[in-house]
Amino acid sequence: MKTKLFYFLVASLFVLSSCSSDTDGRDIEPITKTEPIIDPKPESNPIIDNQILVKKIISTDEKGLVTTILYNYDGNKIVSKLYNDTKPGMYYTYSGDLITKLEYKFADGTIDQIDTYKYDGDKKIIEFFSTQPGQEKWDHYEFYVYNADGTVSVYSEDWFKYSTITFLNGEVSEIVSTNSPNFKYTYDTKNNPEKNILGMDKIAFTYGEASGVLRNIISETYGYDAKTTTLKITYNADGYPVKSFDNFEDTGTTKEYFY
């Protein structure tokens, strides 16, 4: 369903989800400490760091097509991500500090897709449901079981097991699926552009893929033939990406980040 409405938008919005170990001469160190679902943070000034929010991403693909995504906020809550500063985009709804609904809208305000999220008392996501009004055959439901070993099992509403998600240092390291391609991820030790958006970390592994929570994905191995994509990243003085290049098969998309 990610490939339907706003595929180009979603590809830009799941920031740094395809990747690279080349970092423009800047060192990227592998994460080796193995502890399930914790929240380590890079060394930084917490007062300044918590105020940093990505405001705009400009993407240029291999054909020269330029797409601008503008982020709108209420404090550190994301209100919307808009395509080229117009009405088409993604609109978020919160309940307290948790994202409970995401609507994909056309320019005329028509809703193409609605994603809803439910949480338990510990603020962990336990249900995800996606629907397209009038096209219910595309409906997609997931619920999540948190296992004692730190993994998360993903099931359908009839208890069909979609996948098992493994975490390393608070990030998704591997997704092993029953009847879909598997994914493996590696990360840098820098800051993800969306790390300070309230509630975004809670929904980072819906739809069977990871998007990064605190760090940036720098390599992604996926599919039955284990293809690997990489991302080349340039950072600012605060450790946030200012430019990235997806160099999969020597083509890809260049992104510029503004805060």
C-alpha positions in Angstrom: 0.0 0.0 0.0 3.0 2.3 0.4 3.3 2.2 -3.4 -0.2 3.6 -4.0 -1.0 7.2 -3.3 2.0 9.5 -2.9 4.6 6.8 -3.5 7.0 9.6 -4.3 6.0 11.3 -1.1 6.2 8.3 1.1 9.6 7.5 -0.3 10.8 10.9 0.7 9.1 10.9 4.1 10.5 7.6 5.5 13.7 9.5 5.8 16.9 7.7 5.0 15.2 4.3 4.6 17.6 3.3 1.9 21.2 3.7 2.6 25.2 3.9 2.4 28.3 3.2 4.3 30.3 5.9 2.4 29.9 9.1 4.3 31.8 11.8 2.4 34.9 11.2 4.3 33.1 11.2 7.7 33.5 8.1 9.8 30.5 5.9 10.5 31.1 3.5 13.3 29.2 0.2 13.5 26.8 -0.3 16.4 27.9 -3.4 18.2 26.3 -3.3 21.7 23.3 -5.7 21.7 20.5 -4.7 24.0 16.8 -4.9 23.0 14.7 -1.8 22.7 16.6 0.9 24.5 17.1 4.5 23.6 20.7 5.6 23.5 21.5 9.0 22.2 24.5 10.5 20.5 26.6 13.0 22.6 25.0 16.4 22.1 23.7 19.4 24.0 20.2 18.2 25.0 18.7 21.7 25.2 19.8 22.5 21.7 19.2 19.0 20.3 15.6 18.8 21.5 14.8 22.0 19.6 16.1 20.7 16.2 13.2 19.8 13.9 13.5 19.1 10.2 11.5 21.8 8.3 12.1 20.9 4.6 13.5 18.1 2.5 14.3 18.7 -1.2 14.7 15.5 -3.3 16.1 15.2 -6.8 15.9 11.9 -8.6 18.2 10.5 -11.3 15.9 12.1 -14.0 16.2 15.6 -12.4 12.7 15.6 -11.0 12.6 17.8 -7.9 10.2 17.2 -5.0 9.9 19.4 -1.9 8.4 18.2 1.3 7.5 20.8 3.9 7.0 19.9 7.6 4.5 21.8 9.7 4.5 21.6 13.5 2.6 22.5 16.6 5.5 22.6 19.1 7.3 19.3 18.5 4.1 17.6 17.2 4.0 17.0 13.5 0.9 18.5 11.9 1.5 17.8 8.3 4.0 17.0 5.5 3.1 18.8 2.4 4.1 18.2 -1.2 5.7 21.3 -2.8 3.9 23.6 -0.2 0.5 22.7 -1.5 -2.4 20.8 0.0 -1.6 17.2 -1.1 0.2 15.5 1.7 0.1 13.6 5.0 -1.9 15.0 8.0 -1.3 13.7 11.5 -3.7 13.5 14.6 -2.5 13.1 18.2 -4.0 11.8 21.4 -1.8 13.3 24.1 1.8 12.6 22.9 0.9 9.7 20.7 0.1 9.7 16.9 -3.2 8.0 16.5 -4.1 8.8 12.9 -2.4 9.6 9.6 -4.5 10.8 6.6 -3.2 11.0 3.0 -5.1 13.8 1.2 -5.4 15.0 -2.4 -5.2 18.8 -3.2 -9.0 19.1 -3.0 -9.0 17.6 0.5 -10.3 14.2 -0.5 -8.9 11.5 1.7 -7.2 8.7 -0.2 -5.9 6.6 2.8 -6.3 6.6 6.6 -3.8 4.9 8.9 -4.8 4.5 12.6 -2.6 3.4 15.5 -3.5 2.0 19.0 -1.2 1.7 22.0 -1.1 -0.2 25.3 -0.7 1.4 28.8 3.1 1.5 28.3 2.6 3.6 25.1 3.8 0.7 22.9 2.0 0.3 19.6 -0.2 -2.7 19.6 -2.5 -2.3 16.5 -2.1 -0.7 13.1 -4.9 -0.4 10.6 -4.8 1.1 7.1 -7.8 1.6 4.8 -8.6 3.4 1.6 -12.2 4.7 1.5 -14.1 2.9 -1.2 -11.3 0.4 -1.8 -11.6 -1.8 1.3 -9.9 -4.7 -0.6 -6.6 -2.8 0.2 -7.3 -2.8 3.9 -4.3 -3.8 6.0 -4.2 -4.7 9.7 -1.3 -5.6 12.0 -1.1 -6.3 15.7 2.0 -6.6 17.7 3.1 -9.0 20.5 6.2 -8.0 22.6 8.2 -11.1 23.4 10.4 -11.8 26.4 13.6 -11.8 24.2 13.0 -8.3 23.1 11.7 -9.2 19.6 8.2 -8.2 18.3 5.9 -10.6 16.5 3.6 -9.1 13.9 0.2 -10.8 13.2 -2.8 -10.3 11.1 -6.3 -10.2 12.6 -6.8 -13.9 12.1 -3.4 -14.7 13.8 -1.4 -15.2 10.7 2.1 -14.3 11.6 3.5 -11.7 9.2 7.0 -11.3 10.6 9.4 -11.1 13.6 11.2 -7.9 14.3 14.6 -7.8 16.0 16.0 -4.7 17.6 19.6 -3.5 18.3 20.3 -0.4 20.3 16.7 0.8 20.0 16.6 0.4 16.2 15.1 -2.3 14.0 18.0 -4.5 12.9 16.2 -7.3 11.1 12.7 -8.2 9.9 12.1 -11.8 9.0 8.8 -12.3 7.2 6.6 -15.3 6.6 5.6 -14.6 3.0 7.3 -11.2 2.2 10.9 -10.2 1.6 13.2 -10.0 4.6 15.1 -6.8 5.7 18.4 -6.2 7.5 19.5 -2.7 8.5 22.7 -1.0 9.7 22.8 2.5 11.1 25.2 5.4 11.7 25.8 6.9 15.1 24.4 10.3 14.2 20.9 11.9 14.5 17.9 11.0 12.5 16.1 14.2 11.0 12.8 13.1 12.6 14.2 12.0 16.0 12.6 15.0 17.9 9.2 14.7 16.3 6.9 13.6 19.2 5.5 10.0 18.8 7.3 9.3 15.5 9.5 6.6 17.1 6.4 4.6 18.1 5.3 4.0 14.5 8.7 3.4 12.9 8.2 -0.3 12.0 4.6 -0.5 10.7 4.0 -1.9 7.2 6.8 -4.4 7.5 9.7 -2.0 7.1 11.9 0.2 9.3 12.4 3.9 8.9 15.0 4.7 11.7 14.2 6.3 15.1 17.2 8.0 16.5 19.8 7.0 13.9 20.0 7.0 10.1 19.8 3.8 8.1 23.0 3.5 6.1 22.6 0.1 4.5 19.5 -2.0 3.8 19.6 -5.6 2.6 16.3 -6.9 1.4 14.5 -9.3 -0.8 14.8 -13.0 -1.6 18.1 -12.3 -3.5 19.5 -10.1 -0.7 20.0 -6.9 -2.6 21.8 -4.1 -0.7 21.3 -0.4 -1.0 23.5 2.2 0.6 23.2 5.8 1.5 26.0 8.4 1.5 25.4 11.1 4.1 26.9 14.5 4.9 26.2 15.9 8.4 26.1 19.3 10.0 28.0 20.3 13.2 25.1 18.9 15.3 25.3 15.5 13.7 22.1 15.8 11.6 22.0 15.0 7.8 22.2 18.0 5.5 22.6 15.9 2.3 22.2 12.3 1.3 22.6 10.2 -1.8 21.0 6.8 -2.5 23.6 5.2 -4.8 21.7 2.0 -5.5 23.0 0.6 -8.8 24.8 4.0 -9.4 21.5 5.8 -9.7 19.3 7.2 -7.0 18.0 10.3 -5.2 19.8 13.2 -3.7 18.1 14.8 -0.7 18.9 18.1 1.1 17.7 18.6 4.7 16.8 22.0 6.3 16.2 22.6 10.0 
